[in-house]
Amino acid sequence: MPNVRIRLRRLGPMALVALALLIAGCTPQAVTSQGRQIQNLYDIMFIVAAAIFFLVEGLIVYAVLRYRRRPNQTELPVQTHGNNLLEVVWTIVPLVLVMILFFLSWQTLNSVDATNLNNVRIRADAQRFQWSFDYLSQDGQTVLFHQIAPEMVVPAGETVHLTLRSADVNHSFYVPQFLFKRDVIPGRENNFDFTVDASLAGQTFRGQCAQLCGTFHDKMLFTVVAMTPANYTAWLNQQIASASPAPGAGASPGASNGPPPSGSAPQPSASAGSGPGNAATIEIAAQNIAFDKTTLTAPANTPFTLRFTNNDAGVPHDVVIHNGTSTSDPPLFEGEIFTGVGSRDYQVPALKAGTYAFSCKVHPTMTGTLTVQ
């Protein structure tokens, strides 16, 4: 047993070194120009910390070996008290290192925090437990397209100015490969710029809320989709066009269905009017960010009532019926988005016989199949 303990003590410094190298190797590869600046600062600090570690550990090992007691030694060696040169060195050297690291950190922080309002402008709204994104005009006031989906589309190679807002509690915008996190605080707008590398167009990066915000905090995920500037412009124009209402509908261009502002009463959906009293009623509920049924059956060529119950307290849901068997197909019907707990009766117009996909617009992972026969 004593030999085992000695070996473990000797392995201690080696284990620390291995752990430090493992942590360094686990750092995500930066995908933005701002992230690379943070990565460079981290590398410098890691090199300095590793050099100090090896120096200190090396001196400890040297002292243990050089001044260990020999079998023939019976008296204490000459005791040395104080060394002015050593005291000056171990005071000046750390002071210089701290000043250098402070300057580098200050320079990196100023660069990463620098913003330019002339860039592509997007606003991210955090609300338990979802993200929505507004694509803004250059003045930052006009919403070109409101996207209630767990993804944010950005042009690669162009700087994006992102504004963060919260409608309820503290959240946090975090994309690991950005090497950057910023809190989303109620009553305050935080913002920052980022530029995804142009060579990474076509790639997707995962993001999440990194601030514990409630029961379904783990569901508050999103992705950042990078496109070439040309594809991004085409995508945005397509979204604006598809979200524009038909002439005479009375809505402003670029508007799309979304949850009502925090604290306001739910407004009736344009597609959820009063239906015939003898319409068939189909029931479905949402709980724990999932539908309680993944298959529904409805009569063909006859309007019916879809009674939707939202059992997730504080979480918005709805039901969207798509014109096809995939949730990527355009919607045929969109029910009112409302925050639970509560119920709504959606009046669905007559559908032709066939199979249709349905989903929740706020949480696209919630899906099912509607069979009309």
C-alpha positions as CSV (number, residue, x, y, z in Angstrom):
1,M,0.0,0.0,0.0
2,P,2.7,2.6,0.8
3,N,4.3,2.0,-2.6
4,V,0.9,2.6,-4.3
5,R,0.5,5.9,-2.5
6,I,4.0,7.0,-3.5
7,R,3.2,6.2,-7.1
8,L,0.0,8.2,-6.9
9,R,1.8,11.2,-5.5
10,R,4.3,11.1,-8.3
11,L,1.5,10.9,-10.9
12,G,-0.3,13.9,-9.4
13,P,1.6,16.6,-11.4
14,M,1.4,14.4,-14.6
15,A,-2.4,14.0,-14.2
16,L,-2.8,17.8,-13.8
17,V,-0.8,18.4,-17.0
18,A,-2.8,15.8,-18.9
19,L,-6.1,17.4,-17.6
20,A,-5.0,20.8,-18.7
21,L,-4.0,19.7,-22.1
22,L,-7.3,17.8,-22.4
23,I,-9.3,21.0,-21.5
24,A,-7.2,23.0,-24.0
25,G,-8.0,20.4,-26.8
26,C,-11.7,20.5,-26.0
27,T,-12.1,24.2,-26.8
28,P,-14.4,24.6,-29.8
29,Q,-12.9,25.9,-33.0
30,A,-13.9,29.5,-33.5
31,V,-16.1,30.2,-36.5
32,T,-16.3,34.0,-36.3
33,S,-13.7,36.7,-36.5
34,Q,-14.5,37.8,-33.0
35,G,-14.3,34.2,-31.7
36,R,-10.8,34.0,-33.2
37,Q,-9.7,37.0,-31.1
38,I,-11.0,35.3,-28.0
39,Q,-9.3,32.1,-29.0
40,N,-6.0,33.9,-29.5
41,L,-6.3,35.5,-26.0
42,Y,-7.1,32.1,-24.5
43,D,-4.1,30.5,-26.2
44,I,-1.7,33.2,-24.8
45,M,-3.1,32.8,-21.3
46,F,-2.9,29.0,-21.6
47,I,0.8,29.2,-22.7
48,V,1.6,31.5,-19.8
49,A,-0.2,29.4,-17.3
50,A,1.5,26.2,-18.6
51,A,4.9,27.8,-18.5
52,I,4.4,28.9,-14.9
53,F,3.1,25.4,-14.0
54,F,6.1,23.6,-15.4
55,L,8.5,26.2,-13.9
56,V,7.0,25.8,-10.4
57,E,6.6,22.1,-10.6
58,G,10.1,21.7,-12.0
59,L,11.6,23.8,-9.1
60,I,9.6,21.7,-6.6
61,V,11.0,18.5,-8.1
62,Y,14.5,19.9,-8.2
63,A,14.3,21.0,-4.6
64,V,13.0,17.7,-3.4
65,L,15.7,15.8,-5.2
66,R,18.6,18.2,-4.7
67,Y,18.0,18.8,-1.0
68,R,16.6,15.5,0.2
69,R,18.1,14.0,3.3
70,R,20.9,11.5,2.8
71,P,21.3,8.4,4.9
72,N,24.6,9.7,6.4
73,Q,23.3,13.2,7.3
74,T,22.6,13.6,11.0
75,E,22.5,17.4,11.2
76,L,20.3,20.0,9.6
77,P,21.9,21.9,6.6
78,V,22.7,25.6,6.8
79,Q,19.4,27.5,7.0
80,T,19.0,30.5,4.6
81,H,16.6,33.2,5.7
82,G,15.6,35.7,3.0
83,N,17.0,36.4,-0.5
84,N,16.5,39.9,-1.8
85,L,17.1,39.0,-5.4
86,L,14.5,36.2,-5.4
87,E,11.9,38.4,-3.7
88,V,12.4,41.1,-6.3
89,V,12.1,38.6,-9.1
90,W,8.9,36.9,-7.8
91,T,7.3,40.3,-7.3
92,I,8.3,42.0,-10.6
93,V,7.8,39.0,-12.9
94,P,4.1,38.3,-11.9
95,L,3.4,42.0,-12.0
96,V,4.7,42.3,-15.5
97,L,2.7,39.2,-16.6
98,V,-0.5,40.5,-15.1
99,M,0.0,43.9,-16.8
100,I,0.6,42.3,-20.2
101,L,-2.4,40.0,-19.8
102,F,-4.6,42.9,-18.6
103,F,-3.6,44.9,-21.7
104,L,-4.3,42.0,-24.1
105,S,-7.6,41.3,-22.4
106,W,-8.7,45.0,-22.5
107,Q,-7.7,45.2,-26.2
108,T,-9.7,42.0,-27.1
109,L,-12.7,43.1,-25.0
110,N,-12.9,46.4,-26.8
111,S,-12.6,44.8,-30.2
112,V,-15.2,42.1,-29.5
113,D,-17.6,44.6,-28.0
114,A,-17.3,47.1,-30.9
115,T,-20.5,47.5,-32.8
116,N,-21.6,49.0,-36.1
117,L,-25.2,49.8,-36.8
118,N,-24.6,49.8,-40.6
119,N,-24.4,46.0,-40.6
120,V,-27.0,43.4,-41.2
121,R,-29.5,43.8,-38.3
122,I,-31.3,41.0,-36.5
123,R,-33.2,41.0,-33.2
124,A,-33.5,37.9,-31.0
125,D,-36.4,37.8,-28.5
126,A,-36.1,35.2,-25.7
127,Q,-39.3,34.1,-24.0
128,R,-39.8,31.0,-21.9
129,F,-39.1,28.6,-23.6
130,Q,-38.5,29.7,-27.2
131,W,-36.5,32.0,-29.4
132,S,-37.9,34.2,-32.2
133,F,-35.9,36.4,-34.6
134,D,-36.8,39.7,-36.3
135,Y,-34.9,40.6,-39.4
136,L,-34.8,44.4,-39.4
137,S,-34.3,47.1,-41.9
138,Q,-31.1,49.3,-41.8
139,D,-32.7,51.8,-39.5
140,G,-33.4,49.0,-36.9
141,Q,-37.0,50.0,-36.5
142,T,-38.9,48.2,-39.3
143,V,-39.4,44.4,-39.0
144,L,-39.0,42.9,-42.5
145,F,-39.7,39.3,-41.4
146,H,-40.6,37.8,-38.0
147,Q,-39.5,34.3,-37.6
148,I,-40.8,32.0,-34.9
149,A,-38.5,29.1,-35.4
150,P,-35.5,27.6,-33.6
151,E,-33.0,28.9,-36.2
152,M,-31.4,32.2,-37.1
153,V,-30.2,32.6,-40.7
154,V,-27.2,34.9,-41.3
155,P,-25.0,35.8,-44.3
156,A,-21.5,34.3,-44.0
157,G,-18.7,36.8,-44.5
158,E,-20.8,39.8,-43.5
159,T,-21.0,41.3,-40.0
160,V,-24.3,40.9,-38.2
161,H,-25.5,43.3,-35.5
162,L,-27.6,41.2,-33.1
163,T,-29.9,42.8,-30.5
164,L,-31.1,40.7,-27.6
165,R,-34.4,41.2,-25.6
166,S,-36.2,39.2,-23.0
167,A,-40.0,39.2,-22.4
168,D,-39.9,37.5,-19.0
169,V,-36.8,36.3,-17.1
170,N,-33.0,36.3,-17.5
171,H,-31.9,34.2,-20.5
172,S,-28.5,33.9,-22.2
173,F,-27.5,33.7,-25.9
174,Y,-24.8,31.2,-26.3
175,V,-23.2,29.5,-29.4
176,P,-20.2,27.4,-28.3
177,Q,-18.4,27.9,-31.6
178,F,-18.7,31.6,-31.3
179,L,-16.7,31.3,-28.0
180,F,-19.0,34.0,-26.7
181,K,-22.0,34.3,-24.4
182,R,-24.2,37.3,-23.6
183,D,-27.0,37.6,-21.1
184,V,-30.6,38.5,-22.2
185,I,-32.1,40.7,-19.4
186,P,-35.7,41.9,-19.1
187,G,-36.0,45.7,-19.7
188,R,-32.6,46.0,-21.2
189,E,-31.3,45.5,-24.8
190,N,-27.9,43.9,-25.1
191,N,-26.2,43.8,-28.5
192,F,-23.0,42.7,-30.2
193,D,-21.6,42.1,-33.7
194,F,-20.3,38.8,-35.1
195,T,-19.0,37.7,-38.5
196,V,-19.2,34.1,-39.5
197,D,-16.3,33.1,-41.7
198,A,-17.2,33.3,-45.4
199,S,-15.7,29.8,-46.0
200,L,-18.3,28.3,-43.6
201,A,-21.4,29.2,-45.7
202,G,-23.8,26.3,-45.8
203,Q,-22.9,25.1,-42.2
204,T,-25.1,25.1,-39.1
205,F,-24.1,25.9,-35.6
206,R,-26.0,24.9,-32.5
207,G,-27.0,27.5,-29.8
208,Q,-28.8,27.4,-26.5
209,C,-30.0,29.4,-23.6
210,A,-27.2,29.2,-21.0
211,Q,-29.1,30.7,-18.1
212,L,-31.4,28.5,-16.1
213,C,-34.8,30.0,-16.9
214,G,-37.4,27.5,-15.7
215,T,-38.8,24.0,-16.1
216,F,-38.2,23.6,-19.8
217,H,-34.8,25.4,-20.0
218,D,-33.3,22.4,-21.7
219,K,-35.7,22.8,-24.6
220,M,-34.6,26.4,-25.3
221,L,-32.4,25.6,-28.2
222,F,-31.7,27.2,-31.6
223,T,-29.4,26.9,-34.6
224,V,-27.4,29.5,-36.6
225,V,-27.6,28.8,-40.3
226,A,-24.8,30.4,-42.4
227,M,-25.6,31.2,-46.1
228,T,-23.7,33.0,-48.8
229,P,-24.7,36.7,-49.0
230,A,-26.6,36.0,-52.3
231,N,-28.5,33.0,-50.9
232,Y,-29.3,35.0,-47.7
233,T,-30.7,37.9,-49.7
234,A,-32.8,35.5,-51.8
235,W,-34.0,33.6,-48.7
236,L,-35.0,36.8,-46.9
237,N,-36.8,38.2,-49.9
238,Q,-38.7,34.9,-50.2
239,Q,-39.7,35.0,-46.5
240,I,-40.8,38.6,-46.8
241,A,-42.9,37.8,-49.9
242,S,-44.5,34.6,-48.4
243,A,-45.3,36.5,-45.1
244,S,-47.0,39.4,-46.9
245,P,-50.8,39.2,-46.6
246,A,-53.1,39.1,-49.6
247,P,-54.3,42.5,-50.8
248,G,-56.9,44.0,-48.5
249,A,-56.0,41.8,-45.6
250,G,-55.1,44.9,-43.5
251,A,-51.7,43.6,-42.2
252,S,-48.4,45.3,-42.8
253,P,-45.9,43.8,-45.2
254,G,-43.4,41.4,-43.7
255,A,-45.6,40.5,-40.7
256,S,-46.2,36.9,-39.8
257,N,-48.1,35.0,-37.2
258,G,-46.5,35.0,-33.8
259,P,-47.2,35.1,-30.1
260,P,-48.9,38.2,-28.8
261,P,-46.7,40.7,-26.9
262,S,-46.0,39.8,-23.3
263,G,-48.9,40.8,-21.1
264,S,-51.4,41.4,-23.9
265,A,-54.6,39.4,-24.3
266,P,-54.5,36.7,-27.0
267,Q,-56.0,37.9,-30.3
268,P,-58.2,35.7,-32.5
269,S,-56.4,34.1,-35.4
270,A,-57.5,35.0,-38.9
271,S,-57.9,31.3,-39.6
272,A,-59.8,30.5,-36.4
273,G,-63.3,31.8,-36.9
274,S,-66.7,30.4,-35.9
275,G,-67.5,27.1,-37.5
276,P,-70.8,25.3,-38.0
277,G,-72.4,23.9,-34.8
278,N,-72.6,20.3,-36.2
279,A,-68.9,20.2,-37.1
280,A,-66.9,17.1,-35.9
281,T,-64.6,17.9,-33.0
282,I,-61.1,16.4,-32.8
283,E,-59.1,16.9,-29.6
284,I,-55.3,17.1,-29.1
285,A,-53.2,18.5,-26.3
286,A,-49.6,19.7,-25.8
287,Q,-47.6,18.7,-22.6
288,N,-43.9,18.7,-21.9
289,I,-43.2,20.2,-25.4
290,A,-44.9,17.3,-27.2
291,F,-48.3,16.5,-28.6
292,D,-50.2,13.8,-26.7
293,K,-51.2,12.3,-30.1
294,T,-49.1,11.9,-33.2
295,T,-51.9,10.7,-35.4
296,L,-55.3,12.3,-36.0
297,T,-58.3,11.4,-38.3
298,A,-60.8,13.9,-39.7
299,P,-63.7,13.7,-42.2
300,A,-63.0,14.7,-45.8
301,N,-64.6,17.7,-47.5
302,T,-66.2,18.8,-44.3
303,P,-65.2,21.6,-41.9
304,F,-64.3,20.4,-38.4
305,T,-63.3,21.7,-35.0
306,L,-59.8,21.1,-33.7
307,R,-59.9,21.5,-29.9
308,F,-56.3,22.2,-28.8
309,T,-55.3,22.2,-25.1
310,N,-52.0,23.7,-24.0
311,N,-51.0,22.1,-20.7
312,D,-47.5,23.7,-20.6
313,A,-47.7,26.6,-18.2
314,G,-46.0,29.7,-19.5
315,V,-45.1,28.0,-22.8
316,P,-46.7,29.1,-26.2
317,H,-48.0,26.5,-28.6
318,D,-50.3,26.2,-31.6
319,V,-51.2,23.7,-34.3
320,V,-50.3,24.1,-38.0
321,I,-51.6,21.8,-40.7
322,H,-49.3,21.5,-43.7
323,N,-50.2,21.0,-47.4
324,G,-48.4,17.7,-47.6
325,T,-46.8,14.9,-45.6
326,S,-43.8,17.0,-44.5
327,T,-43.7,19.9,-42.0
328,S,-41.5,21.7,-44.6
329,D,-44.5,22.0,-46.9
330,P,-46.5,25.3,-46.8
331,P,-49.2,25.6,-44.2
332,L,-52.9,25.0,-45.1
333,F,-54.1,26.1,-41.7
334,E,-52.5,27.9,-38.8
335,G,-54.1,28.0,-35.4
336,E,-53.7,30.9,-32.9
337,I,-50.5,30.8,-30.9
338,F,-51.3,31.1,-27.2
339,T,-49.6,30.5,-23.9
340,G,-50.8,27.7,-21.6
341,V,-52.5,26.6,-19.6
342,G,-55.6,26.9,-21.8
343,S,-57.7,25.7,-24.7
344,R,-58.7,26.9,-28.1
345,D,-61.2,25.6,-30.6
346,Y,-59.7,26.0,-34.1
347,Q,-62.3,26.0,-36.9
348,V,-60.5,24.1,-39.7
349,P,-62.0,24.5,-43.3
350,A,-62.8,21.4,-45.4
351,L,-59.8,19.4,-46.5
352,K,-59.6,17.0,-49.4
353,A,-59.0,13.3,-48.6
354,G,-55.3,12.6,-48.0
355,T,-52.5,12.7,-45.5
356,Y,-51.3,15.9,-44.0
357,A,-48.4,16.7,-41.5
358,F,-49.1,18.9,-38.6
359,S,-46.7,20.7,-36.2
360,C,-46.3,23.4,-33.6
361,K,-45.0,26.6,-35.2
362,V,-43.2,27.6,-32.1
363,H,-41.6,24.2,-31.5
364,P,-41.1,22.5,-34.9
365,T,-40.0,19.3,-33.2
366,M,-43.6,18.7,-32.2
367,T,-45.1,16.9,-35.2
368,G,-47.8,14.4,-36.2
369,T,-49.9,13.1,-39.1
370,L,-53.5,14.0,-39.9
371,T,-55.4,11.5,-42.1
372,V,-58.4,13.0,-43.9
373,Q,-60.9,10.4,-45.2
